[in-house]
């Protein structure tokens, strides 16, 4: 019996019996527990947050809410401090993404070369990523301490010392200090991921480019970048979302100060909820963060699809 | 047929799993506070940041043990919550109808909690008439004729100085400034105070002394007076010291207190609780205490009431503990533990304490001129006003605005806040 005949042959009783896992409901059954979990632990709190954002609710009396419609949103967008918070968040996120992906790419390119002790260097590079965020924040705070911090000693020695040495208490230098710390913690992850992407670049293409007389920059642009571009895009998306959400590092280093110069959305949210005890305002700020994250994800999807279409052409 | 059975079984399993998860989420305990009853013994939780104080914490635990030994049906357990997050942690719990049965609050949080109805009125639970309560601090425990707390600790602010570096303490602000300047050299600083936004509550405590010490006030009881000329003068004095670099800029309280203990900071304005802490942590440090040498004898005081959580299911038992704490011998024992602080009632200091810390009388003499660090007339809104004032004062310290503008801005923002 040929394969075609086998396919056309009438099925036996046993053959007709469908697998219990072959039902069209089966995928839903497998997805069910996860869906219930997400609905309960993310959907319900999100719906509650949406509701809270339209109310005036105090942390001290959370069961007694007053419906105020869009008042919280009008208030926060009318507040210059909140607009500053949005600007700070934007600067922080863009700098974190550019810094961590840029530094990660640079390190990955270096680690992709052959040299003695490469394995040890690769292992050492991952240390900042392995360190807990709280430990990183405390170490950075000690290093930046105006009295005995090594950073101030060094800056003083090279004639670049900050007056008084209080970097984290300066509205000019606090945000850059936090950014450097954040990038220091993030770049190992991006470098490791990009290193694996670099190792997937076909050698024959690189050799062909070299034989065609392409220089290093053109080889990187025409071959390497084309291969690692999707990975860079994914990393940029992840870094963006993580940077919008980042709390502990900023909170431990400056609590959003001085004078709000390091206050990002999540820091403002926390301060409104737990310092000012205004859950409604905090929920409205949280919703702004959710909308920004959704816009970033949607934008990323659009860019990816456009790139895929271009690739197909 | 079998397929249908299997499918039903799978649907049932998934539904059951979902219901279990749902039930688990909804099975929150009905109990409101942390109190519990087991075999006729009611266990109460008493939350205080001082339980974590290395100098006083263990002694306070012994004091609680004495109460527990005196009772058959009540046990009080200490819950130590760190000071920086104490108010936030406990108020969040109490706002959710949970939390400890007994709480030692600081004034701003006490006012916020009593305003929100989170504290049980004590009038029907504790008969305070039978105790000789200190009048000045106790008047802040009553709101609209309703008593919400009893003083657990009252600690006045004074000037701590290193007696090896400063044989005679300054008696005027000019002397104070000159002394701070003359002692600042290398890694030694003449003075230390809090000046970072990360220590908002601490900055508020520190600037309170400058404002009131120069004759100012945050309010006249009905209106905010944040930008009053006297306040500007006091805060200018604070800023002048900052600008003169006589303090370790950027150092937090933990750091500069360690520096004080090491002889690297000569003067510090602090409350009486610090004296006991220093004695325990740095027994060899030769320090003393004098009144703050500002033009007006008026300074802050840490008033820490003990209150009963409105959500507690064991209010009677909690009241029993407060009554025990107010008994003369237990007040005396508490006074010994707290050192330079005062307690709810008038007590006599032991000769041993006076010999060990002869400056204790300085603190006692300041009681009549000390005020809790709240905005009078706007007590419940003090944490929000504090945030506004501290942010603007720090903006002036950083040179972002001049001090007068900063106080005008703070006045405007705080007035908008309180309506």
Interface residues (C-beta under 8 A of the other chain):
Chain A: X17 X18 X20 X23 X25 X26 X29 X32 X33 X36 X37 X40 X58 X59 X60 X61 X62 X145 X146 X147 X164 X165 X166 X167 X168 X169 X170 X171 X254 X255 X256 X257 X258 X259 X260 X274 X275 X276 X277
Chain B: X2 X3 X6 X7 X10 X11 X14 X17 X18 X21 X22 X25 X88 X91 X92 X94 X95 X96 X112 X113 X116 X117 X118 X187 X195 X196 X197 X198 X200 X245 X248 X249 X250 X251 X255 X259 X383 X384 X387 X391 X394 X395 X398 X400
